[in-house]
C-alpha cells in the first residue's frame, strides 16, 4: 500500500491503463482530424470516433450511435441540453423543472435562463435525498418544456427514481434531461427504459480522460431539437462545432466498453468495501451519521457527518487520504453544502461531513488503513471538544443558553 490514498473518486477517477493504451496511437501515428474526409488519416480518425460512439450508445441504451454528441465535458453537455432545448422550444412554453440538489452546471444554467424570462421550479427532496415523482407530476403545467433530474447525486450518492419520472414526462409530452455523470457505469441506466430524451455524460468519472464528454440527444419518438451553443463548422450534425478531441474520444469509448462489461461485478466489490468502511467507523465511534439513502445509493459513495468534529479539521488530520468535505469550504466560502441543507441536515452536522468516494483501484488494505486513521483522529479531535465532553456527561446541548462575553 502506498500513501497518499485516493478516495475522492466522485471528483475524478484515474485513467484505467487499458484506456491509456487505447488512446496512445491517436497522439502519434493516428493523429488525423476526424473532419478531414479526403485522406486516410482523417478516415482513420473518423472511424475511431464512430467506434467510440457505438460503445457509449451501448452503455446508456441509445438506439443509435448518431444520438451521441461529443462535447468538452459534462458542464458543456448540461449547458447545451438545458439552454439548447429552452431556446428551441421557447414558443411552446418557458417553464423548466429541476431539483435543488442538481450539479451547479444544471442549476446555474437554469438561473441564466431565469434572467432571460424563463420560469424554473426547483423541487425539494426528502431526508434520503430522493425527489418524489408526484412532485414532478404536480409541477408540470401546459407551459413546461423540460424536466432535468440527475441520475445520482455527486455528494451523497442518492440514486433518483428516473423510471417513474420518465413515465410522467412522456405521458405529458415534456422532454426529460438527465445529468447522468456520477451514476453512469455504476448503476442501472437505460435511456429507453427510463424515457430519457437527453443525457449528459463525461469520461473522467468512469476511468477515462478529462476534457471529453457527450450529450445523448434522442432522434425519434420524440425527436429532440436543440439550438447550438457553439457555432463554427457545423460539427456533430450541427449540434456542437469544434474539432473533435480524437484521443480523448477513443479513451471515452474504451472506458464505456469496460464499464458495459464490468460494472455489475465492480459495483458489488466496491459496495463491499464501502460497507466495510462504514461498519468499522460506525461500530467504533458514536454520533456518526450517514447522509442520504443507504438503499438507493451509489456503491462507492459514503457521506458521513461526525458530530463534534469540524470537517475541515478532520481532513487536515487525515491529510494522507484524499477525500472531500461536505461543506463547500473553499477559501472564499464557509457555507455548508447546499445538498446537505436540502436533506434537512443542520449547519453543525453539515460542517462536520466527509465524502469518501471509493472506486475501481481502491483495496481492502486501504479501506482498513483509512478506517483506523479516521477512528483515531476523530477520537483525538473529540478529546479536545468541550461540547463532546458535555454531551458524554448527558447534558442536552439544545437546552444550553450560551452567553457572549
GIDARA-V405028 format. One record per residue. N is the residue number from 1. RES is the residue in one small letter. SS is DSSP state (a for helix, b for strand, c for the rest). PHI is phi in degrees with one decimal (* if undefined). PSI is psi in whole degrees, -180 to 180 (* if undefined). Layout:
# GIDARA-V405028
n: [N | N]
res: [RES | RES]
ss: [SS | SS]
phi: [PHI | PHI]
psi: [PSI | PSI]
This chain:
# GIDARA-V405028
n: [1 | 2 | 3 | 4 | 5 | 6 | 7 | 8 | 9 | 10 | 11 | 12 | 13 | 14 | 15 | 16 | 17 | 18 | 19 | 20 | 21 | 22 | 23 | 24 | 25 | 26 | 27 | 28 | 29 | 30 | 31 | 32 | 33 | 34 | 35 | 36 | 37 | 38 | 39 | 40 | 41 | 42 | 43 | 44 | 45 | 46 | 47 | 48 | 49 | 50 | 51 | 52 | 53 | 54 | 55 | 56 | 57 | 58 | 59 | 60 | 61 | 62 | 63 | 64 | 65 | 66 | 67 | 68 | 69 | 70 | 71 | 72 | 73 | 74 | 75 | 76 | 77 | 78 | 79 | 80 | 81 | 82 | 83 | 84 | 85 | 86 | 87 | 88 | 89 | 90 | 91 | 92 | 93 | 94 | 95 | 96 | 97 | 98 | 99 | 100 | 101 | 102 | 103 | 104 | 105 | 106 | 107 | 108 | 109 | 110 | 111 | 112 | 113 | 114 | 115 | 116 | 117 | 118 | 119 | 120 | 121 | 122 | 123 | 124 | 125 | 126 | 127 | 128 | 129 | 130 | 131 | 132 | 133 | 134 | 135 | 136 | 137 | 138 | 139 | 140 | 141 | 142 | 143 | 144 | 145 | 146 | 147 | 148 | 149 | 150 | 151 | 152 | 153 | 154 | 155 | 156 | 157 | 158 | 159 | 160 | 161 | 162 | 163 | 164 | 165 | 166 | 167 | 168 | 169 | 170 | 171 | 172 | 173 | 174 | 175 | 176 | 177 | 178 | 179 | 180 | 181 | 182 | 183 | 184 | 185 | 186 | 187 | 188 | 189 | 190 | 191 | 192 | 193 | 194 | 195 | 196 | 197 | 198 | 199 | 200 | 201 | 202 | 203 | 204 | 205 | 206 | 207 | 208 | 209 | 210 | 211 | 212 | 213 | 214 | 215 | 216 | 217 | 218 | 219 | 220 | 221 | 222 | 223 | 224 | 225 | 226 | 227 | 228 | 229 | 230 | 231 | 232 | 233 | 234 | 235 | 236 | 237 | 238 | 239 | 240 | 241 | 242 | 243 | 244 | 245 | 246 | 247 | 248 | 249 | 250 | 251 | 252 | 253 | 254 | 255 | 256 | 257 | 258 | 259 | 260 | 261 | 262 | 263 | 264 | 265 | 266 | 267 | 268 | 269 | 270 | 271 | 272 | 273 | 274 | 275 | 276 | 277 | 278 | 279 | 280 | 281 | 282 | 283 | 284 | 285 | 286 | 287 | 288 | 289 | 290 | 291 | 292 | 293 | 294 | 295 | 296 | 297 | 298 | 299 | 300 | 301 | 302 | 303 | 304 | 305 | 306 | 307 | 308 | 309 | 310 | 311 | 312 | 313 | 314 | 315 | 316 | 317 | 318 | 319 | 320 | 321 | 322 | 323 | 324 | 325 | 326 | 327 | 328 | 329 | 330 | 331 | 332 | 333 | 334 | 335 | 336 | 337 | 338 | 339 | 340 | 341 | 342 | 343 | 344 | 345 | 346 | 347 | 348 | 349 | 350 | 351 | 352 | 353 | 354 | 355 | 356 | 357 | 358 | 359 | 360 | 361 | 362 | 363 | 364 | 365 | 366 | 367 | 368 | 369 | 370 | 371 | 372 | 373 | 374 | 375 | 376 | 377 | 378 | 379 | 380 | 381 | 382 | 383 | 384 | 385 | 386 | 387 | 388 | 389 | 390 | 391 | 392 | 393 | 394 | 395 | 396 | 397 | 398 | 399 | 400 | 401 | 402 | 403 | 404 | 405]
res: [x | x | x | x | x | x | x | x | x | x | x | x | x | x | x | x | x | x | x | x | x | x | x | x | x | x | x | x | x | x | x | x | x | x | x | x | x | x | x | x | x | x | x | x | x | x | x | x | x | x | x | x | x | x | x | x | x | x | x | x | x | x | x | x | x | x | x | x | x | x | x | x | x | x | x | x | x | x | x | x | x | x | x | x | x | x | x | x | x | x | x | x | x | x | x | x | x | x | x | x | x | x | x | x | x | x | x | x | x | x | x | x | x | x | x | x | x | x | x | x | x | x | x | x | x | x | x | x | x | x | x | x | x | x | x | x | x | x | x | x | x | x | x | x | x | x | x | x | x | x | x | x | x | x | x | x | x | x | x | x | x | x | x | x | x | x | x | x | x | x | x | x | x | x | x | x | x | x | x | x | x | x | x | x | x | x | x | x | x | x | x | x | x | x | x | x | x | x | x | x | x | x | x | x | x | x | x | x | x | x | x | x | x | x | x | x | x | x | x | x | x | x | x | x | x | x | x | x | x | x | x | x | x | x | x | x | x | x | x | x | x | x | x | x | x | x | x | x | x | x | x | x | x | x | x | x | x | x | x | x | x | x | x | x | x | x | x | x | x | x | x | x | x | x | x | x | x | x | x | x | x | x | x | x | x | x | x | x | x | x | x | x | x | x | x | x | x | x | x | x | x | x | x | x | x | x | x | x | x | x | x | x | x | x | x | x | x | x | x | x | x | x | x | x | x | x | x | x | x | x | x | x | x | x | x | x | x | x | x | x | x | x | x | x | x | x | x | x | x | x | x | x | x | x | x | x | x | x | x | x | x | x | x | x | x | x | x | x | x | x | x | x | x | x | x | x | x | x | x | x | x | x | x | x | x | x | x | x | x | x | x | x | x | x | x | x | x | x | x | x | x | x | x | x | x]
ss: [c | c | c | c | b | b | c | b | c | c | c | c | c | c | c | c | a | a | a | a | a | a | a | a | a | a | a | c | c | c | c | c | c | c | c | c | c | c | c | a | a | a | a | a | a | a | a | a | a | a | a | a | a | a | a | a | a | a | a | a | c | c | c | c | a | a | a | b | b | b | b | c | c | a | a | a | a | a | a | a | a | a | a | a | a | a | a | a | c | c | c | c | c | c | b | b | b | b | b | c | c | c | c | a | a | a | a | a | a | a | a | a | a | a | a | c | c | c | b | b | b | b | b | c | c | c | c | c | c | c | c | c | a | a | a | a | a | a | a | c | c | c | c | b | b | b | b | b | c | c | c | b | c | c | c | c | c | b | b | c | c | a | a | a | a | a | a | a | a | a | a | a | c | c | b | b | b | b | b | c | c | c | c | c | c | c | c | c | c | c | c | c | c | c | c | c | c | b | b | b | b | b | c | c | c | c | c | c | c | c | c | c | b | b | b | b | b | c | c | c | c | c | c | c | c | c | c | c | c | c | c | c | c | c | c | a | a | a | c | c | c | c | c | c | c | a | a | a | a | a | a | a | a | a | a | a | a | a | a | a | a | a | a | a | a | a | a | a | a | a | a | a | a | a | a | a | a | a | a | a | a | a | a | a | c | c | c | b | b | b | c | c | c | c | c | c | b | c | c | c | b | b | b | b | b | b | c | c | c | c | a | a | a | a | a | a | a | c | c | c | b | b | c | b | b | c | c | c | c | c | c | c | c | c | c | c | c | a | a | a | a | a | c | c | c | c | a | a | a | a | c | c | b | b | b | b | b | c | c | c | c | c | c | a | a | a | a | a | a | a | a | a | a | a | a | a | a | a | a | a | a | a | a | c | c | a | a | a | a | a | a | a | c | c | c | c | a | a | a | c | c | c | c | c | c]
phi: [* | -118.0 | -102.8 | -75.3 | -101.3 | -94.7 | -130.3 | -130.5 | -71.5 | -82.1 | -77.8 | -168.3 | -125.8 | -68.3 | -68.4 | -65.8 | -53.8 | -66.3 | -70.4 | -59.2 | -59.5 | -68.0 | -77.1 | -51.4 | -60.9 | -81.6 | -93.4 | -121.5 | -81.0 | -113.7 | -92.5 | -62.5 | -87.8 | -64.2 | -91.6 | -86.7 | -104.7 | -112.4 | -155.0 | -65.4 | -60.7 | -69.0 | -62.3 | -64.0 | -66.0 | -63.9 | -63.4 | -65.2 | -63.7 | -66.1 | -63.7 | -64.9 | -55.8 | -61.4 | -69.0 | -69.1 | -60.5 | -64.8 | -60.0 | -102.9 | 81.3 | -69.2 | -76.8 | -145.7 | -65.9 | -70.1 | -85.7 | -98.9 | -110.2 | -80.7 | -134.9 | -84.1 | 157.0 | -67.8 | -60.8 | -65.4 | -61.8 | -62.7 | -62.0 | -64.0 | -64.0 | -74.3 | -71.8 | -63.0 | -68.1 | -57.7 | -71.2 | -71.4 | -103.3 | -57.9 | -71.7 | -79.1 | 175.7 | -131.0 | -121.6 | -127.1 | -119.8 | -146.8 | -119.5 | -74.4 | -107.2 | -66.2 | -64.5 | -58.8 | -63.3 | -80.5 | -62.5 | -71.8 | -64.4 | -65.6 | -64.7 | -63.8 | -66.5 | -61.0 | -66.2 | -94.4 | 98.2 | -84.1 | -107.4 | -127.0 | -99.7 | -104.3 | -80.8 | -80.4 | -128.1 | -79.5 | -59.1 | -84.4 | 88.0 | -103.6 | -83.3 | -86.3 | -55.3 | -62.8 | -66.1 | -64.8 | -57.1 | -73.5 | -84.0 | -71.0 | -122.0 | -72.8 | -102.3 | -75.1 | -113.0 | -152.7 | -117.9 | -125.2 | -133.5 | -72.3 | -71.3 | -147.4 | -75.4 | -74.9 | -96.8 | -109.2 | 72.7 | -66.8 | -93.8 | -88.6 | -78.8 | -66.3 | -62.7 | -66.3 | -66.6 | -61.3 | -62.7 | -68.3 | -65.7 | -65.5 | -64.3 | -94.7 | 70.3 | -107.8 | -70.7 | -123.6 | -106.2 | -131.3 | -80.8 | -95.2 | -54.5 | -73.1 | -94.5 | -62.9 | 75.9 | -125.2 | -150.3 | -59.3 | -152.1 | -142.9 | -64.6 | -75.1 | -61.2 | -97.4 | 56.3 | -83.4 | -99.5 | -141.2 | -141.8 | -95.1 | -137.0 | -144.5 | -82.1 | -76.7 | -95.2 | -134.0 | 70.4 | -112.1 | -78.6 | -79.4 | 85.0 | -143.0 | -142.3 | -153.4 | -122.9 | -78.9 | -128.2 | -60.3 | -101.4 | -152.9 | 52.3 | -92.1 | -86.3 | -93.0 | -115.2 | -130.6 | -95.3 | -60.9 | -101.2 | -126.7 | -107.4 | 120.8 | 105.3 | 67.2 | -64.4 | 52.5 | 54.8 | 82.5 | -84.0 | -156.0 | -77.8 | 132.9 | -60.0 | -71.1 | -81.5 | -60.1 | -60.1 | -63.2 | -65.4 | -60.0 | -65.0 | -60.0 | -62.1 | -66.6 | -61.5 | -67.3 | -61.3 | -65.0 | -60.7 | -57.9 | -80.5 | -119.3 | -63.6 | -67.3 | -67.9 | -65.1 | -62.6 | -62.8 | -64.8 | -66.2 | -61.2 | -61.3 | -65.8 | -61.3 | -67.9 | -63.8 | -63.4 | -62.2 | -66.4 | -63.7 | -68.3 | -70.8 | -73.0 | -94.7 | -125.2 | -90.4 | 53.7 | -115.0 | -115.2 | -85.0 | -94.0 | 94.8 | -72.2 | -82.1 | -73.6 | -103.8 | -145.9 | -61.6 | -57.6 | -93.4 | -96.1 | -140.1 | -108.3 | -118.1 | -106.4 | -108.0 | -56.3 | 69.4 | -135.5 | -77.3 | -56.4 | -65.8 | -64.1 | -67.2 | -61.7 | -65.8 | -69.6 | -111.3 | -61.0 | -82.5 | -121.0 | -83.8 | -134.9 | -130.9 | -91.0 | -70.8 | -88.9 | -74.2 | -93.4 | -79.4 | -63.1 | -91.4 | -140.1 | -111.3 | -71.9 | -69.2 | -54.6 | -68.0 | -70.3 | -63.6 | -61.1 | -64.4 | -80.5 | 88.8 | -75.6 | -67.5 | -57.5 | -60.1 | -68.6 | -60.4 | -72.1 | -104.1 | -96.7 | -129.4 | -103.4 | -98.6 | -117.6 | -89.0 | -145.4 | -55.0 | -102.5 | -77.8 | -120.2 | -64.3 | -60.3 | -65.4 | -60.5 | -65.4 | -62.4 | -65.2 | -60.1 | -62.9 | -64.8 | -61.8 | -58.0 | -62.2 | -72.4 | -63.9 | -61.0 | -66.7 | -67.1 | -68.6 | -63.6 | -93.7 | -98.6 | -63.8 | -66.3 | -66.6 | -63.4 | -64.0 | -60.9 | -65.7 | -82.0 | 89.5 | -80.3 | -79.2 | -64.6 | -69.3 | -93.7 | -78.2 | -95.4 | -94.5 | -115.2 | -84.4 | -112.6]
psi: [138 | 146 | 150 | 162 | 132 | 113 | 48 | 47 | -4 | -25 | -42 | 168 | 151 | 149 | 131 | 134 | -32 | -32 | -46 | -44 | -39 | -34 | -34 | -45 | -25 | -2 | -20 | -80 | -27 | 60 | 10 | 159 | 125 | -15 | -4 | 103 | 21 | 3 | 171 | -34 | -44 | -41 | -40 | -42 | -43 | -40 | -41 | -40 | -45 | -35 | -41 | -41 | -43 | -42 | -38 | -42 | -42 | -40 | -36 | 1 | 21 | 151 | -27 | 145 | -18 | -10 | -1 | 119 | 120 | 141 | -175 | -7 | -179 | -33 | -45 | -39 | -43 | -44 | -44 | -43 | -52 | -50 | -38 | -43 | -45 | -44 | -39 | -38 | 16 | -33 | -24 | -33 | 162 | 39 | 133 | 144 | 134 | -169 | 161 | -11 | 14 | 164 | 153 | -27 | -33 | -49 | -43 | -31 | -41 | -39 | -37 | -41 | -33 | -37 | -24 | 12 | 4 | 153 | 140 | 130 | 123 | 107 | 141 | 174 | 164 | 178 | -22 | -4 | 9 | 143 | 145 | 122 | -32 | -32 | -37 | -48 | -44 | -23 | -19 | 133 | 180 | -5 | -2 | 128 | -19 | 138 | 132 | 113 | 132 | 156 | -49 | 140 | 140 | -19 | -49 | 1 | 8 | 131 | 129 | 154 | 70 | -36 | -43 | -41 | -41 | -36 | -39 | -48 | -39 | -41 | -31 | -1 | 31 | 137 | 147 | 116 | 143 | 124 | 99 | 10 | -53 | -30 | -15 | 128 | 7 | -15 | 169 | 128 | 120 | 113 | -27 | -51 | -35 | 2 | 37 | 132 | -27 | 138 | 130 | 130 | 161 | 157 | -36 | -5 | 2 | 37 | 28 | -174 | 159 | 159 | 14 | 131 | -173 | 157 | 122 | 129 | 112 | 135 | -14 | 148 | 61 | 164 | 124 | 134 | 145 | 154 | 122 | 143 | -10 | 120 | 152 | 97 | -25 | 27 | 167 | 49 | 35 | -2 | -30 | 104 | 154 | 142 | 130 | 141 | 83 | -49 | -41 | -43 | -40 | -43 | -40 | -46 | -42 | -40 | -39 | -40 | -44 | -44 | -44 | -40 | -31 | -6 | -35 | -49 | -36 | -44 | -38 | -44 | -46 | -38 | -39 | -41 | -42 | -45 | -32 | -45 | -47 | -48 | -40 | -44 | -48 | -28 | -26 | -23 | 143 | 168 | 46 | 123 | 133 | 127 | 125 | 172 | 134 | -27 | -49 | 79 | 145 | 143 | -38 | 2 | 130 | 107 | 112 | 139 | 130 | 100 | 144 | 19 | 134 | 130 | -43 | -39 | -40 | -40 | -39 | -37 | -28 | 44 | -17 | 3 | 124 | 109 | -176 | 157 | 145 | -21 | 137 | 68 | 63 | 174 | -22 | -17 | 133 | 18 | 139 | 161 | 130 | -25 | -48 | -37 | -41 | -28 | -4 | 12 | 129 | 161 | -40 | -50 | -38 | -39 | -13 | 15 | 147 | 135 | 118 | 126 | 102 | 150 | -167 | -36 | 5 | 149 | 165 | -36 | -42 | -42 | -45 | -40 | -46 | -42 | -48 | -41 | -47 | -47 | -46 | -47 | -36 | -43 | -41 | -43 | -39 | -30 | -22 | -1 | 116 | -30 | -40 | -37 | -43 | -41 | -44 | -25 | -2 | 12 | 128 | 106 | -22 | -22 | -6 | 132 | 118 | 135 | 128 | 138 | *]
